[in-house]
Amino acid sequence: MASVTQLPGAPKPHALGLHRRLDLDETLAALIGDGLLTEADAKRVRADIRTTRGRSELHPLVLVSNLKLVDHRQPDKPLSLEVLTQWLAAKAGLPYLKIDPMKIDVASVTQVVSHAYAQRYRILPVAVSEMQVVFATSEPFDARWMADLGHILRRDIQRVVASPLDVNRYLAEWWSVQRSIQRAKDAKNDVHDGRAILNFEQLVELGKTGEVGADDRHVVHIVDWLLQYAFEQRASDIHLEPRRDMSNMRFRIDGVMHKVFELPTPVMTAVTSRIKILGRMDVAEKRRPQDGRIKTRSQGGREVELRLSTMPTAFGEKVVMRIFDPDIVVKEFRQLGFSPSEETVWREMVERPHGIVLVTGPTGSGKTTTLYSTLKHLATPDLNVCTVEDPIEMVSPEFNQMQVHAAIDLDFAAGVRTLLRQDPDIIMVGEIRDLETAQMAVQASLTGHLVLSTLHTNDAPSALTRLLDLGVPNYLIQSTLTGIVAQRLVRTLCPHCKAEAPLDVQAWAALTHRWHLAPPAKNYGPKGCLECRKTGFLGRTGIYEMLRITPAVRALIQPDMNLAKLTETAYAEGMQPLRASAAAQVARGVTTIPEVINVLPPTD
């Protein structure tokens, strides 16, 4: 990760290192000398310090980057803190490191030096092994600590240069979290009674200790840090997994699991209890699964909802928190991954006054995002939009949302039956699981309502077979069903680093199986950069298969339906298969062939 520096002594005198710590005037002079700044820029920096109290205490590179100046070596690019830090690393002859906290063993690095010592010299240990320790610093010319620390640790010392803001942030954060973990481990665990309060809209202020005693403030800090860290890393799920001695925290980011942290199991138990209290769950009940909900805010002020689920395991309760960002449901259809033609077909399906539209796909394929985004699009003041869900995924003020409760016989069918007496215009049913729910959806459509719902099938035509298997008469399917959409989510290439790559012709032929689509003129592959954390992928998008129930398709919906013949007819009527949608995303440079192959259903 970094090249080894000579341990004894400081670097040779350099214009930037005469005062050990970086001096603003020397830094500005060096930046001017290397062509990054002009004299006028330097005057602006000095003037900004004089007019703003407290600025003189900031790192010189931060002072320069705050003014958002232009890099005069490349006038079309800004002089960002990252660019300045890379410049400083080059001047010092040291590697540059963009700190990725998910790749740091915080428990190990915080044991190397005390927080006071690290704070004094502004050094941050980022990697530890038996033979060496790597320290990040934003003061590369201050090497007073190296000889003493190398002698004490009896290991080689390597240095890398990192952003001063990152160094300051993690100096404060890592030791604070570790201290809270240790003190929570040492403290006696209080037992709190949970109250079963059904309140989906409760807003939890992170860091507030109103529900727990003062002895739990360390646990509060750990939970606060965990949630904010998950929001920052764009996690969709948080997994807390108890083990015998050390328990795991893992995040799912862009569909892939990442191990984030380890906690002593007693501390994990306390963290689980804290989360259950926030979610209004029964803290004392650890033998049966429970569901809960938290609504809170990220550091940026955005409201975020978390859906909680607990499960008893061999070593304690496992908790999964599904993170729902309300911003994802206000996307334009194009942002969901629809092509122009797919958007046109989808609008034709959902903008009708009545009928049934089904979205199919496995768990985690984006059905919820598609349905909520559609409901947001349809929910105008002159319409009554109602939903029945299990559970309510995201609370929205535009909808009237009902949650099913099996304990009181409020299932999907009973929920739809109730909604039909509520003068609805649009009904969203979370899932059609049985004949009774399917019959109520059909009844709602026949009485002039638009019904949106989901099914678990591999592709769009299979949804028709599923409805027939449930026992829905074919003539009712013919008269009510408007369209079916099958979908999957695929990781998208990072726009900051994706690079042209040779096309695997055999893989393209396998992807476009029997459709013989022309290969793209350019093909792109993952490379990896700081923005995507070296994965090469950033975010996800959808691929779709849209089946319109045209007269030709409708005529084939029979009790003894031939699915293969219906599918061929649907293709002739304009349905594009999932593979064609995936190939189009590959051709546009959005994703890669291996990514889409991983999520597509197998071919016959």
C-alpha positions as CSV (number, residue, x, y, z in Angstrom):
1,M,0.0,0.0,0.0
2,A,2.9,2.3,0.6
3,S,6.7,2.4,-0.1
4,V,9.0,2.1,2.9
5,T,10.6,5.3,4.1
6,Q,13.9,5.4,5.9
7,L,13.2,5.1,9.6
8,P,15.9,7.1,11.2
9,G,15.7,10.9,11.1
10,A,13.6,13.4,9.2
11,P,13.6,14.0,5.5
12,K,16.3,16.3,4.0
13,P,15.5,20.0,4.3
14,H,12.9,21.1,1.8
15,A,11.2,24.5,1.3
16,L,8.0,23.0,2.7
17,G,9.7,21.2,5.6
18,L,11.7,24.0,7.2
19,H,9.3,24.4,10.0
20,R,8.3,20.7,10.2
21,R,4.6,21.5,10.3
22,L,3.3,23.0,7.0
23,D,3.4,26.8,7.0
24,L,0.8,28.7,4.9
25,D,3.3,31.1,3.3
26,E,5.7,28.3,2.3
27,T,2.8,26.2,1.1
28,L,1.4,29.0,-1.1
29,A,4.9,29.7,-2.5
30,A,5.4,26.0,-3.4
31,L,2.0,25.9,-5.0
32,I,2.8,29.0,-7.1
33,G,6.2,27.6,-8.0
34,D,4.6,24.4,-9.3
35,G,2.0,26.2,-11.3
36,L,-1.1,25.2,-9.3
37,L,-1.8,28.8,-8.0
38,T,-1.2,32.4,-9.1
39,E,-0.1,35.3,-6.9
40,A,-3.7,36.6,-7.1
41,D,-4.9,33.3,-5.7
42,A,-2.5,33.4,-2.8
43,K,-3.7,36.9,-1.9
44,R,-7.3,35.6,-1.9
45,V,-6.3,32.9,0.5
46,R,-4.6,35.3,2.9
47,A,-7.5,37.7,2.7
48,D,-9.9,34.9,3.5
49,I,-8.0,34.1,6.7
50,R,-8.0,37.7,7.9
51,T,-11.7,38.1,7.4
52,T,-12.8,34.7,8.9
53,R,-12.2,34.0,12.6
54,G,-10.7,30.6,13.3
55,R,-9.4,29.9,9.8
56,S,-5.8,30.3,10.8
57,E,-6.0,27.1,12.8
58,L,-6.9,25.0,9.7
59,H,-4.4,23.0,7.7
60,P,-3.0,25.1,4.8
61,L,-4.3,22.7,2.2
62,V,-7.8,23.0,3.7
63,L,-7.6,26.8,3.6
64,V,-6.7,26.7,-0.1
65,S,-9.3,24.1,-1.1
66,N,-12.1,26.0,0.7
67,L,-11.9,28.8,-1.9
68,K,-12.6,26.4,-4.7
69,L,-9.8,27.8,-6.9
70,V,-8.9,26.5,-10.4
71,D,-5.9,24.2,-10.9
72,H,-3.9,26.3,-13.3
73,R,-2.1,23.2,-14.6
74,Q,-5.5,22.0,-15.8
75,P,-7.8,25.1,-16.0
76,D,-10.9,23.0,-16.6
77,K,-10.5,21.2,-13.2
78,P,-10.9,22.5,-9.6
79,L,-8.1,22.6,-7.1
80,S,-9.8,20.1,-4.7
81,L,-8.4,18.9,-1.4
82,E,-7.7,15.5,-3.0
83,V,-5.6,17.1,-5.7
84,L,-3.7,19.2,-3.2
85,T,-3.1,16.2,-1.0
86,Q,-1.7,14.2,-4.0
87,W,0.5,17.2,-4.8
88,L,1.8,17.2,-1.2
89,A,2.5,13.5,-1.3
90,A,4.5,13.9,-4.4
91,K,6.5,16.8,-2.9
92,A,7.3,14.7,0.2
93,G,8.1,11.6,-1.9
94,L,5.5,9.5,-0.2
95,P,2.5,7.5,-1.4
96,Y,-1.0,9.1,-1.3
97,L,-3.8,7.2,0.4
98,K,-7.5,7.8,0.2
99,I,-8.7,6.3,3.5
100,D,-11.5,3.8,3.1
101,P,-12.6,3.0,6.7
102,M,-14.3,-0.2,5.5
103,K,-10.9,-1.6,4.8
104,I,-9.3,-0.6,8.1
105,D,-9.2,-2.9,11.1
106,V,-10.1,-0.2,13.6
107,A,-9.8,-2.5,16.6
108,S,-6.2,-3.2,15.7
109,V,-4.9,0.1,14.6
110,T,-6.3,1.9,17.7
111,Q,-4.2,-0.4,19.9
112,V,-0.9,0.7,18.3
113,V,-0.7,4.2,19.8
114,S,-2.7,6.2,22.3
115,H,-5.2,8.7,21.1
116,A,-3.3,11.5,22.8
117,Y,0.0,10.5,21.0
118,A,-1.7,10.3,17.7
119,Q,-3.5,13.6,18.2
120,R,-0.3,15.3,19.2
121,Y,1.5,14.4,16.0
122,R,-1.6,14.2,13.8
123,I,-0.8,10.6,12.7
124,L,-3.3,7.9,12.0
125,P,-2.4,4.2,12.0
126,V,-4.1,2.6,9.0
127,A,-2.6,-0.9,8.7
128,V,-0.8,-3.1,11.3
129,S,1.1,-6.4,10.8
130,E,3.8,-8.3,12.7
131,M,6.5,-6.6,10.8
132,Q,5.3,-3.0,10.1
133,V,2.8,-0.3,10.9
134,V,1.5,2.2,8.3
135,F,0.7,5.7,9.4
136,A,-1.3,8.3,7.5
137,T,-0.4,11.9,8.0
138,S,-1.1,15.3,6.5
139,E,2.2,16.6,7.9
140,P,4.7,14.6,6.0
141,F,7.7,16.8,6.9
142,D,7.2,16.4,10.6
143,A,8.9,13.1,11.4
144,R,9.9,13.7,15.0
145,W,7.8,10.8,16.1
146,M,9.2,8.1,13.7
147,A,12.4,7.1,15.5
148,D,10.9,6.9,19.0
149,L,7.8,5.0,17.8
150,G,9.8,2.6,15.7
151,H,11.9,1.8,18.7
152,I,8.9,1.3,21.0
153,L,6.9,-0.8,18.5
154,R,9.9,-2.7,17.2
155,R,8.4,-2.7,13.7
156,D,9.1,-0.9,10.5
157,I,7.3,2.4,10.1
158,Q,5.8,3.3,6.8
159,R,4.1,6.6,6.0
160,V,1.5,7.7,3.6
161,V,-0.1,11.1,3.0
162,A,-3.8,11.5,3.5
163,S,-6.3,14.3,3.4
164,P,-6.1,16.5,6.6
165,L,-9.9,16.4,6.9
166,D,-9.8,12.5,6.8
167,V,-7.0,12.4,9.3
168,N,-8.8,14.7,11.7
169,R,-12.1,12.9,11.3
170,Y,-10.9,9.4,12.0
171,L,-8.6,10.5,14.8
172,A,-11.8,11.7,16.5
173,E,-14.0,8.8,15.4
174,W,-12.0,5.6,15.7
175,W,-10.8,6.0,19.2
176,S,-14.1,7.3,20.4
177,V,-15.9,4.3,19.0
178,Q,-13.4,1.9,20.5
179,R,-13.6,3.6,23.8
180,S,-17.4,3.3,23.8
181,I,-17.1,-0.4,22.9
182,Q,-14.6,-1.1,25.7
183,R,-16.7,0.9,28.3
184,A,-19.9,-0.8,27.2
185,K,-18.1,-4.1,27.5
186,D,-17.0,-3.3,31.0
187,A,-20.3,-1.8,32.1
188,K,-23.2,-3.8,33.6
189,N,-25.9,-4.4,31.1
190,D,-29.2,-2.9,32.2
191,V,-32.4,-4.6,31.1
192,H,-35.1,-2.3,29.7
193,D,-38.7,-3.1,29.1
194,G,-39.9,-2.6,25.5
195,R,-43.3,-1.2,24.9
196,A,-45.3,-2.4,21.9
197,I,-46.2,0.9,20.3
198,L,-47.4,0.8,16.7
199,N,-46.1,4.2,15.5
200,F,-44.6,4.1,12.0
201,E,-43.9,7.8,11.9
202,Q,-41.9,8.1,15.1
203,L,-38.8,10.2,14.4
204,V,-35.8,9.0,16.4
205,E,-33.0,11.6,17.0
206,L,-29.8,9.7,17.0
207,G,-27.6,10.2,20.1
208,K,-30.6,11.1,22.4
209,T,-30.6,8.9,25.5
210,G,-34.2,9.5,26.6
211,E,-35.2,5.8,26.5
212,V,-32.2,4.4,28.3
213,G,-30.2,5.1,31.4
214,A,-27.0,7.2,31.5
215,D,-24.9,4.0,31.8
216,D,-25.9,3.1,28.3
217,R,-24.4,6.3,26.7
218,H,-21.6,4.3,25.2
219,V,-24.0,1.9,23.5
220,V,-26.0,5.0,22.2
221,H,-22.8,6.3,20.7
222,I,-22.0,3.0,19.0
223,V,-25.5,2.8,17.5
224,D,-25.4,6.4,16.4
225,W,-22.0,5.8,14.7
226,L,-23.2,2.6,13.0
227,L,-26.3,4.1,11.4
228,Q,-24.5,7.3,10.2
229,Y,-21.7,5.2,8.8
230,A,-24.2,3.0,7.0
231,F,-25.9,6.0,5.5
232,E,-22.6,7.4,4.4
233,Q,-21.5,4.2,2.7
234,R,-24.8,3.9,0.7
235,A,-25.7,0.6,2.5
236,S,-29.1,-0.9,1.7
237,D,-28.9,-3.3,4.6
238,I,-27.2,-3.6,8.0
239,H,-26.6,-7.1,9.4
240,L,-25.7,-7.6,13.1
241,E,-24.6,-11.2,13.4
242,P,-23.9,-12.7,16.9
243,R,-21.1,-15.2,17.3
244,R,-19.5,-17.0,20.3
245,D,-16.9,-14.3,21.1
246,M,-16.7,-11.6,18.5
247,S,-19.9,-10.7,16.5
248,N,-20.0,-9.2,13.0
249,M,-21.4,-6.1,11.5
250,R,-21.9,-6.3,7.8
251,F,-23.3,-3.9,5.2
252,R,-24.9,-4.8,1.9
253,I,-23.7,-2.2,-0.7
254,D,-24.9,-2.4,-4.3
255,G,-26.1,-6.0,-3.6
256,V,-22.7,-7.2,-2.2
257,M,-22.0,-7.9,1.4
258,H,-19.1,-6.2,3.1
259,K,-17.7,-7.0,6.6
260,V,-17.4,-3.7,8.4
261,F,-16.6,-4.3,12.1
262,E,-16.3,-6.8,14.9
263,L,-17.8,-6.3,18.3
264,P,-17.5,-8.3,21.5
265,T,-20.6,-10.4,21.7
266,P,-21.8,-8.8,25.1
267,V,-21.5,-5.4,23.4
268,M,-23.4,-6.6,20.4
269,T,-26.2,-7.8,22.7
270,A,-26.4,-4.3,24.2
271,V,-26.4,-2.8,20.7
272,T,-29.2,-5.1,19.7
273,S,-31.2,-4.1,22.7
274,R,-30.7,-0.4,22.0
275,I,-31.9,-0.9,18.4
276,K,-34.9,-2.9,19.5
277,I,-35.9,0.0,21.9
278,L,-35.6,2.5,19.0
279,G,-37.8,0.2,16.9
280,R,-40.4,-0.2,19.6
281,M,-39.9,-3.9,19.9
282,D,-40.1,-6.1,23.0
283,V,-36.6,-6.1,24.4
284,A,-37.3,-9.0,26.8
285,E,-38.5,-11.3,24.1
286,K,-35.5,-13.0,22.5
287,R,-37.0,-16.3,21.4
288,R,-39.3,-15.3,18.6
289,P,-38.7,-13.1,15.5
290,Q,-39.9,-9.5,15.7
291,D,-40.3,-6.6,13.3
292,G,-39.9,-2.9,14.0
293,R,-39.3,0.4,12.3
294,I,-37.0,3.4,12.9
295,K,-37.3,6.8,11.3
296,T,-34.3,9.0,11.7
297,R,-32.1,11.6,9.9
298,S,-28.7,11.3,8.3
299,Q,-26.0,13.8,9.0
300,G,-27.1,15.7,5.9
301,G,-30.6,16.2,7.4
302,R,-32.4,13.7,5.1
303,E,-35.1,11.6,6.7
304,V,-34.3,7.9,6.4
305,E,-36.4,4.9,7.4
306,L,-35.1,1.6,8.6
307,R,-37.2,-1.6,8.7
308,L,-36.0,-4.0,11.5
309,S,-36.2,-7.8,11.6
310,T,-34.8,-10.0,14.4
311,M,-34.2,-13.7,14.3
312,P,-33.0,-16.0,17.2
313,T,-29.8,-17.8,16.3
314,A,-27.4,-20.1,18.2
315,F,-25.5,-17.2,19.7
316,G,-28.2,-14.6,20.2
317,E,-30.5,-12.4,18.2
318,K,-29.5,-11.6,14.6
319,V,-30.7,-8.2,13.5
320,V,-31.2,-7.0,9.9
321,M,-32.0,-3.3,9.2
322,R,-33.2,-2.6,5.7
323,I,-32.5,1.1,4.9
324,F,-35.1,3.0,2.8
325,D,-34.0,6.3,1.5
326,P,-37.2,8.3,0.6
327,D,-35.3,10.0,-2.2
328,I,-35.3,6.8,-4.2
329,V,-39.0,6.9,-4.8
330,V,-39.2,10.3,-6.4
331,K,-37.0,9.3,-9.4
332,E,-38.1,9.8,-12.9
333,F,-38.9,6.5,-14.7
334,R,-35.7,7.0,-16.8
335,Q,-33.6,7.0,-13.6
336,L,-35.0,3.5,-12.8
337,G,-33.3,2.2,-15.9
338,F,-36.2,2.4,-18.3
339,S,-35.3,2.9,-21.9
340,P,-37.5,5.4,-23.8
341,S,-39.6,2.6,-25.3
342,E,-39.9,0.8,-21.9
343,E,-41.0,4.1,-20.3
344,T,-43.7,4.5,-22.9
345,V,-45.0,1.0,-22.4
346,W,-45.0,1.4,-18.6
347,R,-46.9,4.6,-18.8
348,E,-49.5,3.0,-21.0
349,M,-50.0,0.3,-18.4
350,V,-50.2,2.4,-15.3
351,E,-52.0,5.5,-16.5
352,R,-55.2,3.6,-17.3
353,P,-58.2,4.2,-15.0
354,H,-58.6,0.5,-14.3
355,G,-56.9,-2.9,-14.7
356,I,-54.3,-5.0,-13.0
357,V,-50.5,-4.4,-13.5
358,L,-48.1,-6.9,-12.0
359,V,-44.4,-6.5,-11.2
360,T,-42.5,-9.8,-10.9
361,G,-39.0,-10.8,-9.8
362,P,-37.1,-12.3,-6.9
363,T,-36.5,-10.6,-3.5
364,G,-34.2,-7.6,-4.0
365,S,-34.9,-7.1,-7.6
366,G,-36.2,-3.5,-7.1
367,K,-40.0,-4.2,-7.2
368,T,-40.7,-1.9,-4.3
369,T,-38.8,1.0,-5.8
370,T,-40.6,0.6,-9.1
371,L,-44.0,0.5,-7.4
372,Y,-43.4,3.3,-5.0
373,S,-42.0,5.5,-7.8
374,T,-45.0,4.8,-9.9
375,L,-47.4,5.6,-7.0
376,K,-45.6,8.8,-6.4
377,H,-46.1,9.6,-10.1
378,L,-49.8,8.8,-10.0
379,A,-50.6,10.3,-6.6
380,T,-52.2,13.6,-7.5
381,P,-54.5,15.6,-5.3
382,D,-57.6,14.5,-7.3
383,L,-56.9,10.7,-6.7
384,N,-57.2,8.5,-3.6
385,V,-54.2,6.1,-3.5
386,C,-54.4,3.3,-1.0
387,T,-52.0,0.4,-0.2
388,V,-52.1,-2.8,1.8
389,E,-48.6,-4.1,2.6
390,D,-46.7,-6.6,4.7
391,P,-44.9,-4.8,6.1
392,I,-45.2,-1.1,5.0
393,E,-41.9,-0.6,3.3
394,M,-41.8,3.2,3.3
395,V,-44.3,5.6,4.9
396,S,-45.4,8.2,2.5
397,P,-47.8,11.2,3.1
398,E,-49.3,10.8,-0.4
399,F,-50.7,7.4,0.2
400,N,-53.2,5.8,2.7
401,Q,-51.2,2.8,3.8
402,M,-52.5,-0.3,5.7
403,Q,-50.3,-3.1,7.1
404,V,-51.6,-6.7,7.3
405,H,-51.8,-8.3,10.7
406,A,-52.2,-12.1,10.7
407,A,-52.9,-12.2,14.4
408,I,-56.2,-10.3,13.9
409,D,-57.0,-11.9,10.5
410,L,-56.2,-8.8,8.6
411,D,-54.5,-10.4,5.5
412,F,-54.1,-9.0,2.0
413,A,-57.6,-10.2,0.9
414,A,-59.3,-8.6,3.9
415,G,-57.2,-5.5,3.4
416,V,-58.3,-5.1,-0.2
417,R,-61.9,-5.8,0.8
418,T,-61.7,-2.9,3.3
419,L,-60.0,-0.6,0.8
420,L,-62.9,-1.2,-1.7
421,R,-65.2,0.5,0.8
422,Q,-62.8,3.5,1.1
423,D,-63.6,5.0,-2.3
424,P,-60.1,4.3,-3.8
425,D,-58.9,5.2,-7.3
426,I,-55.6,3.2,-7.2
427,I,-54.8,0.2,-5.0
428,M,-51.4,-1.3,-4.4
429,V,-51.4,-4.8,-3.0
430,G,-48.0,-5.8,-1.6
431,E,-48.1,-9.3,-3.0
432,I,-50.6,-11.7,-4.4
433,R,-49.9,-14.9,-2.4
434,D,-53.2,-16.8,-2.6
435,L,-56.5,-17.2,-4.5
436,E,-58.5,-15.0,-2.2
437,T,-56.1,-12.1,-2.6
438,A,-56.1,-12.6,-6.4
439,Q,-59.9,-12.7,-6.5
440,M,-60.1,-9.4,-4.5
441,A,-57.6,-7.8,-6.9
442,V,-59.7,-8.9,-9.8
443,Q,-62.9,-7.7,-8.1
444,A,-61.2,-4.3,-7.5
445,S,-60.3,-4.0,-11.2
446,L,-63.7,-5.1,-12.4
447,T,-65.3,-2.3,-10.3
448,G,-63.2,0.4,-12.0
449,H,-59.9,0.6,-10.0
450,L,-56.3,0.4,-11.0
451,V,-54.5,-2.3,-9.1
452,L,-50.7,-2.7,-8.8
453,S,-49.2,-5.7,-7.2
454,T,-46.2,-8.2,-7.2
455,L,-45.6,-11.8,-7.9
456,H,-42.6,-14.0,-7.5
457,T,-41.9,-15.5,-10.9
458,N,-38.7,-15.6,-13.1
459,D,-40.2,-13.8,-16.1
460,A,-43.3,-11.9,-17.2
461,P,-45.2,-14.7,-19.0
462,S,-44.8,-17.1,-16.1
463,A,-47.0,-14.7,-14.0
464,L,-49.9,-15.9,-16.1
465,T,-49.2,-19.5,-15.2
466,R,-48.9,-18.5,-11.6
467,L,-52.4,-16.8,-11.6
468,L,-53.9,-19.9,-13.2
469,D,-52.2,-22.2,-10.7
470,L,-53.7,-20.1,-7.9
471,G,-57.1,-20.8,-9.3
472,V,-58.1,-17.5,-11.0
473,P,-60.4,-18.3,-13.9
474,N,-58.8,-17.5,-17.3
475,Y,-61.6,-15.3,-18.4
476,L,-61.1,-13.0,-15.4
477,I,-57.4,-12.7,-16.2
478,Q,-58.3,-11.9,-19.8
479,S,-60.7,-9.1,-18.7
480,T,-58.7,-7.5,-16.0
481,L,-54.9,-7.9,-16.6
482,T,-53.3,-4.9,-18.4
483,G,-49.6,-5.8,-18.3
484,I,-46.8,-7.6,-16.5
485,V,-43.3,-6.4,-15.9
486,A,-40.4,-8.7,-14.9
487,Q,-37.3,-6.9,-13.5
488,R,-33.8,-7.4,-12.1
489,L,-31.2,-5.1,-10.6
490,V,-27.6,-5.0,-11.9
491,R,-24.6,-3.1,-10.7
492,T,-23.6,-0.2,-12.8
493,L,-20.1,0.7,-13.9
494,C,-18.5,3.5,-12.0
495,P,-18.7,6.6,-14.3
496,H,-15.5,8.0,-12.8
497,C,-13.2,5.1,-13.8
498,K,-14.9,2.8,-16.3
499,A,-12.6,2.0,-19.2
500,E,-12.9,0.5,-22.6
501,A,-12.4,-3.3,-22.7
502,P,-12.4,-5.9,-25.4
503,L,-15.7,-7.5,-25.9
504,D,-16.0,-11.3,-25.2
505,V,-17.8,-12.3,-28.4
506,Q,-18.8,-15.7,-27.0
507,A,-20.2,-14.1,-23.8
508,W,-22.2,-11.6,-26.0
509,A,-23.6,-14.5,-28.1
510,A,-24.6,-16.3,-24.9
511,L,-26.2,-13.2,-23.5
512,T,-28.2,-12.4,-26.6
513,H,-29.3,-16.1,-26.9
514,R,-31.3,-16.6,-30.1
515,W,-31.9,-12.8,-30.6
516,H,-28.7,-12.3,-32.5
517,L,-28.2,-8.7,-31.5
518,A,-25.3,-6.8,-33.1
519,P,-22.4,-6.4,-30.7
520,P,-21.7,-2.8,-29.5
521,A,-19.0,-0.7,-31.2
522,K,-17.5,0.0,-27.7
523,N,-17.4,-2.2,-24.6
524,Y,-16.6,-1.0,-21.1
525,G,-15.3,-2.8,-18.0
526,P,-14.6,-2.1,-14.4
527,K,-11.3,-0.5,-13.4
528,G,-11.6,0.7,-9.8
529,C,-11.0,4.1,-8.3
530,L,-11.5,6.0,-5.0
531,E,-15.1,6.9,-5.8
532,C,-16.2,3.3,-6.1
533,R,-13.8,2.0,-3.4
534,K,-11.8,0.1,-6.0
535,T,-14.8,-2.1,-7.0
536,G,-15.3,-0.6,-10.4
537,F,-19.1,-0.4,-9.7
538,L,-21.2,2.4,-8.3
539,G,-24.9,2.1,-7.8
540,R,-27.5,-0.2,-9.5
541,T,-30.0,0.1,-12.3
542,G,-32.9,-2.0,-13.6
543,I,-33.4,-4.3,-16.5
544,Y,-37.0,-5.0,-17.6
545,E,-39.2,-7.4,-19.6
546,M,-42.6,-5.8,-20.4
547,L,-45.5,-7.9,-21.4
548,R,-48.6,-6.0,-22.7
549,I,-51.8,-8.0,-22.7
550,T,-52.7,-7.4,-26.4
551,P,-55.7,-9.1,-28.0
552,A,-53.4,-11.8,-29.5
553,V,-51.9,-12.6,-26.1
554,R,-55.3,-12.4,-24.4
555,A,-56.7,-15.1,-26.7
556,L,-54.0,-17.5,-25.5
557,I,-54.8,-17.2,-21.8
558,Q,-56.7,-20.5,-21.4
559,P,-56.9,-23.1,-18.7
560,D,-54.6,-25.4,-20.7
561,M,-52.4,-22.5,-21.8
562,N,-49.2,-23.3,-23.8
563,L,-46.7,-21.0,-22.1
564,A,-44.1,-21.4,-24.8
565,K,-46.6,-20.4,-27.5
566,L,-47.8,-17.5,-25.5
567,T,-44.2,-16.3,-25.0
568,E,-43.5,-16.5,-28.7
569,T,-46.7,-14.5,-29.4
570,A,-45.6,-11.9,-26.8
571,Y,-42.3,-11.5,-28.6
572,A,-44.1,-11.1,-31.9
573,E,-46.3,-8.4,-30.3
574,G,-43.2,-6.4,-29.2
575,M,-42.2,-7.8,-25.8
576,Q,-38.4,-7.4,-25.3
577,P,-37.0,-10.2,-23.1
578,L,-34.9,-9.5,-20.0
579,R,-31.8,-10.5,-22.0
580,A,-32.4,-7.9,-24.7
581,S,-32.9,-5.2,-22.0
582,A,-29.7,-6.3,-20.3
583,A,-27.8,-6.3,-23.6
584,A,-29.0,-2.8,-24.3
585,Q,-27.6,-1.7,-20.9
586,V,-24.2,-3.4,-21.8
587,A,-24.2,-1.7,-25.2
588,R,-24.8,1.7,-23.6
589,G,-21.8,1.1,-21.3
590,V,-23.9,1.0,-18.2
591,T,-22.9,-2.4,-17.0
592,T,-21.0,-5.6,-18.0
593,I,-21.9,-9.0,-19.4
594,P,-20.8,-10.9,-16.3
595,E,-23.0,-8.6,-14.1
596,V,-26.2,-9.2,-16.1
597,I,-25.5,-13.0,-16.5
598,N,-25.4,-13.3,-12.7
599,V,-29.0,-12.0,-12.3
600,L,-30.7,-13.3,-15.4
601,P,-32.9,-16.5,-15.3
602,P,-31.4,-19.5,-17.0
603,T,-32.2,-20.1,-20.6
604,D,-34.1,-23.1,-21.8
